[in-house]
């Protein structure tokens, strides 16, 4: 009887180990697919004072697409239009936030014109420079449809 129990426990552990490995492979493959086109940076997100969520932001011509780091979908979790995103302030991560966000992270508070409230984006200094450059460097003619 105890031999059968040990055999069952070994199979359960083996199945658990295979599932964990497959999940890790899936998350790694997703990250590779998100980053293969370039224009992505590590970027944490906090909506209206909620909890920080780790993720990856991808720059598109007129949108910032944000993908949660632990997921399997290749669809962004949040999409922010370049035209409606306005930087309100920036600051270094507070000591309580450093454990989640990492050392040297800068928090940028943004207003989104189409929605009430704010969104905080946390990224490294180099990623922040790229974000601000992307935000200000709209493609030629992208704002022509806005004039009324």
Order of alpha helices (4+ residues) and beta strands (2+ residues): alpha-beta-beta-beta-beta-beta-beta-alpha-beta-beta-alpha
